[in-house]
Amino acid sequence: MAHSDLIRRLFASHIQSDDAGFRHAASELIAEERRKNHRLLADELERELNSEQRPGAGLALTLKAIPKSRDERPLLRLTKPRHELDDLVLASNVRTLVDEIVSEFRSRSILTSHGLRPRSRLILLGAPGTGKSATAHAIAAELSLPVATASLAALTSSFLGDTARNIESVVHFAEQTPCVLLLDEFDVLGQERSQAGDHGEMRRVAATVLQLLEDMQGESVVVATSNHPQLVDTAVWRRFDEVIGFGKLGQKQSSDLIKLRLRAHRSEITPLTWAKKLADCTPAEIELVCFDALRRTVLADKPAVDNEAMTSAWQRLRERLDTLAGVVTNVGSD
């Protein structure tokens, strides 16, 4: 094929958001350069096209347009992963499940040849701050996939039928674009259809979610998170390949998390002692204490994080939680 025709195909596939067509045309262009004995250029182009990337780094996100709502708001936010598995401290059973899922996805061609598929529809349950969204990002990093976070504010619409259509657009995008589709606060979309006060529109939305999860194809991983699993339609659970519970960490994991978060600065504290003191805290709250202690240490120009810095940070967290609890109580009494 003529050089000019290959370039036209490259541009056409880009305009049409055809990732596979783009790669095919690029491969033919590389082969042509090699036939012309332009080995250095061909090798360089081939390296760029097939470069091995560390998880989440240098990732080309997509050529496809992000789906939008009726009022032109993007329904998704496409980003590179913000976390890697080595940056997280997870309960041993959760880490085992995540490792298994990542391994299955990497070996999906073997599973497919036996009429099987990897677990690719996950729902993560737990209180806020227990690491659900961070784990979704870490899975994406391990698989070198972008994270497509659904915007619930844009997905839900007051116009009849628009919410269901928005969800269809999001799933269709994930079918065509390999990614980790993150559906945070999934209980809003998958509400129990029989709950009191429900109306026809929400029942249609729940039915749409059920059908889309059942029929979804492609190479994306769907990760839904829920802080209130009791609100999720019981039929929805069966559409997920794996249900993973997140809770507070044990003392050993909390100690490991403290050491991990304080690793950038010298420390004089005993992590296990502080893990016991912070036993009632979520992983996110433990991180807040560590980062606050680090800031106090740096601003005080101290050589190491000490118990005084950690105690001050812990006290600030308790004050913050008390303030939040008071706000919630006041709102509930209005």
C-alpha positions in Angstrom: 0.0 0.0 0.0 1.2 3.5 -0.8 2.8 5.5 2.0 0.2 8.3 1.6 -2.7 5.8 1.9 -1.3 4.4 5.2 -1.0 7.9 6.6 -4.6 8.6 5.5 -5.7 5.4 7.3 -3.9 6.5 10.4 -5.8 9.8 10.4 -9.1 8.2 9.5 -8.9 5.7 12.3 -8.0 8.5 14.8 -11.0 10.6 13.7 -13.3 7.5 13.9 -11.8 6.5 17.4 -10.9 3.2 15.9 -8.0 2.0 18.2 -7.7 -1.4 16.5 -7.6 0.2 13.0 -5.0 2.7 14.2 -2.7 0.0 15.5 -3.2 -2.1 12.3 -2.3 0.9 10.0 0.7 1.7 12.2 1.9 -1.9 12.0 1.7 -1.7 8.2 3.6 1.6 8.2 6.4 0.0 10.3 6.5 -3.0 8.0 6.8 -0.6 5.0 9.7 1.3 6.6 11.5 -2.0 7.3 11.1 -3.0 3.6 12.7 0.3 2.6 15.6 -0.7 4.9 14.8 2.1 7.3 15.6 -0.2 10.2 16.3 2.4 12.9 13.1 4.3 12.2 11.1 1.0 12.0 12.5 -0.2 15.3 11.8 3.1 17.0 8.2 3.2 15.8 7.7 -0.4 16.8 9.1 0.3 20.3 6.7 3.2 20.7 3.7 1.1 19.5 4.4 -1.9 21.7 6.4 -0.4 24.5 6.2 -2.2 27.9 5.0 0.3 30.4 5.2 0.1 34.2 1.7 -0.1 35.7 -0.2 3.1 35.1 2.7 5.0 33.6 2.8 6.6 30.2 -0.6 5.2 29.4 -2.4 6.4 26.2 -5.9 6.7 27.4 -8.2 6.4 24.4 -9.0 7.8 21.0 -12.7 7.5 21.6 -15.0 10.4 22.6 -16.1 10.5 26.2 -19.9 10.0 26.4 -22.0 13.0 27.5 -25.4 13.7 29.0 -28.2 15.6 27.4 -26.8 18.9 28.8 -23.3 18.0 27.4 -21.8 17.1 30.8 -19.2 14.2 30.5 -20.5 11.0 32.0 -17.0 9.7 32.7 -13.7 11.0 33.9 -10.8 9.1 32.3 -7.6 9.2 34.3 -4.4 7.2 34.9 -4.4 5.1 38.0 -3.6 7.0 41.2 -2.5 4.0 43.2 -0.5 0.8 42.8 -0.9 -2.4 44.9 2.4 -1.9 46.6 1.2 1.4 47.9 -1.8 -0.2 49.7 -2.1 -2.3 52.8 -5.0 -4.6 52.5 -6.4 -7.4 54.6 -4.8 -10.7 53.6 -8.0 -12.2 52.2 -8.7 -9.1 50.1 -5.1 -9.0 48.8 -5.3 -12.7 47.8 -8.6 -12.1 45.9 -7.2 -9.0 44.1 -4.0 -10.9 43.1 -6.1 -13.8 41.8 -8.3 -11.4 39.7 -5.3 -9.6 38.2 -3.7 -13.0 37.4 -6.9 -14.2 35.7 -7.2 -11.1 33.7 -3.6 -11.4 32.5 -4.3 -15.0 31.4 -7.7 -14.3 29.9 -6.7 -15.8 26.5 -6.0 -19.1 28.2 -9.3 -19.0 29.9 -11.1 -18.0 26.7 -9.7 -21.0 24.9 -11.4 -23.2 27.4 -14.7 -21.4 27.2 -14.1 -19.5 30.4 -13.6 -15.8 31.3 -11.8 -14.0 34.1 -13.7 -12.4 36.9 -14.2 -8.9 35.6 -17.3 -7.6 37.4 -16.5 -6.8 41.0 -18.4 -5.1 43.8 -16.4 -3.8 46.8 -18.4 -3.2 50.0 -17.4 -1.3 53.1 -17.5 1.9 55.0 -16.0 5.1 53.6 -12.2 5.2 53.9 -11.5 1.5 53.8 -9.7 1.5 50.5 -12.4 0.5 47.9 -11.7 3.1 45.3 -7.9 3.0 45.9 -8.1 -0.8 45.2 -9.9 -0.2 41.9 -7.1 2.2 40.9 -4.5 -0.4 41.9 -6.1 -3.1 39.8 -6.1 -0.7 36.9 -2.4 0.0 37.5 -1.5 -3.7 37.6 -3.3 -4.2 34.3 -2.0 -1.0 32.7 -5.5 0.2 32.1 -7.0 3.7 32.5 -9.7 4.3 35.1 -13.1 5.5 33.8 -14.9 6.9 36.8 -18.6 7.4 36.3 -20.0 10.7 37.4 -23.2 9.9 39.3 -24.3 13.6 39.2 -24.2 13.5 35.4 -25.6 9.9 35.1 -28.7 10.6 37.1 -31.2 12.9 35.3 -34.6 14.3 36.0 -35.7 13.6 32.4 -37.7 10.4 32.0 -35.5 7.7 30.6 -32.3 9.7 30.5 -30.6 8.0 33.4 -31.0 4.6 31.8 -29.7 5.9 28.5 -26.7 7.5 30.2 -25.8 4.2 31.9 -26.1 2.5 28.5 -23.7 5.0 27.0 -21.1 4.5 29.8 -21.2 0.7 29.5 -21.0 0.9 25.7 -17.9 3.1 26.0 -16.3 0.5 28.4 -17.1 -2.3 25.9 -15.2 -0.5 23.2 -12.4 0.9 25.4 -10.5 -1.4 27.7 -10.5 0.3 31.1 -11.4 -0.2 34.7 -15.0 1.2 34.9 -15.4 2.6 38.4 -19.0 3.0 39.6 -18.6 4.7 43.0 -21.6 4.7 45.3 -23.3 2.0 43.2 -26.2 1.8 45.6 -27.6 4.9 44.0 -27.8 3.2 40.6 -28.7 -0.4 41.8 -31.3 0.4 44.4 -33.6 -2.3 45.6 -36.6 -2.2 43.3 -39.1 -3.1 46.0 -38.1 -0.5 48.6 -40.9 1.8 49.8 -41.3 5.1 48.1 -39.6 3.8 44.9 -41.1 5.0 41.6 -41.1 3.7 38.0 -38.0 5.5 36.8 -35.7 4.0 39.5 -37.2 0.5 38.8 -36.3 1.0 35.1 -32.8 2.2 36.0 -32.3 -0.9 38.2 -33.5 -3.1 35.4 -31.2 -1.4 33.0 -28.2 -1.9 35.3 -29.1 -5.6 35.7 -29.3 -6.2 31.9 -26.2 -4.3 31.1 -24.1 -6.1 33.7 -25.5 -9.4 32.4 -24.7 -8.7 28.7 -21.5 -6.7 29.0 -18.7 -7.8 26.6 -15.2 -6.6 26.0 -11.9 -6.4 27.9 -12.8 -3.9 30.6 -13.1 -4.6 34.4 -16.2 -3.2 36.1 -15.6 -2.2 39.8 -18.7 -1.0 41.7 -18.3 0.3 45.3 -21.0 0.6 47.9 -21.1 2.1 51.4 -24.7 0.8 51.9 -25.0 -2.7 50.5 -28.4 -3.1 52.0 -29.8 -0.6 49.5 -28.6 -2.6 46.4 -31.1 -4.7 44.6 -30.7 -8.4 45.6 -30.7 -9.4 41.9 -27.7 -7.1 41.3 -25.4 -9.2 43.4 -25.8 -12.2 41.1 -24.5 -10.1 38.2 -21.1 -9.7 39.8 -18.3 -12.3 39.6 -16.9 -11.4 43.0 -18.1 -9.6 46.1 -15.2 -8.2 48.3 -15.7 -6.8 51.7 -13.5 -4.0 53.1 -13.2 -3.3 56.8 -10.8 -2.0 59.4 -7.3 -3.5 59.3 -5.8 -5.7 62.0 -3.0 -4.5 64.2 -0.3 -6.0 61.9 -1.7 -4.4 58.8 -2.3 -1.0 60.6 1.4 -1.1 61.7 2.5 -1.9 58.2 0.4 1.0 56.9 1.9 3.5 59.4 5.4 2.4 58.4 4.5 2.7 54.7 3.1 6.2 55.1 6.0 7.5 57.2 8.8 5.9 55.1 9.7 9.2 53.5 11.0 10.6 56.8 13.0 9.3 59.7 10.7 8.0 62.5 11.2 7.5 66.3 7.8 6.0 67.0 6.8 2.4 67.5 4.3 1.6 64.7 2.7 -1.3 66.5 2.0 0.8 69.5 0.3 3.4 67.4 -1.6 0.7 65.5 -3.1 -0.3 68.8 -4.0 3.3 69.6 -5.6 3.8 66.2 -7.4 0.4 66.3 -10.8 2.1 65.8 -9.7 4.1 62.8 -10.2 3.3 59.1 -7.2 3.0 56.8 -8.0 6.5 55.5 -8.0 8.0 59.0 -4.7 6.3 59.8 -3.2 7.9 56.7 -4.6 11.3 57.8 -2.8 11.0 61.2 0.5 9.9 59.5 0.4 12.7 56.9 -0.5 15.3 59.6 2.3 14.1 61.8 4.7 14.4 58.8 3.6 18.0 58.1 4.1 18.9 61.8 7.5 17.4 61.9 8.7 19.1 58.7 7.3 22.5 59.7 8.9 22.2 63.2 12.2 21.4 61.5 12.5 18.2 63.5 14.8 15.4 62.4 12.2 12.6 62.9 8.5 11.9 63.4 8.1 11.5 67.2 5.2 10.6 69.5 4.4 14.2 70.1 3.7 14.8 66.4 1.6 11.7 66.2 -0.3 12.6 69.4 -1.1 16.0 68.1 -2.2 14.6 64.8 -4.4 12.0 66.5 -6.0 14.7 68.7 -6.7 16.8 65.5 -8.4 13.8 63.9 -10.6 13.2 66.9 -11.6 16.8 66.9 -12.4 16.6 63.2 -14.5 13.4 63.7 -16.4 15.1 66.6 -17.1 18.1 64.5 -18.5 15.9 61.7 -20.6 13.9 64.1 -22.1 17.1 65.5 -22.9 18.3 62.0 -24.6 15.1 61.1 -26.6 15.1 64.3 -27.8 18.7 63.8 -28.8 18.0 60.2 -30.8 14.9 61.3 -32.6 16.9 63.9 -33.7 19.7 61.5 
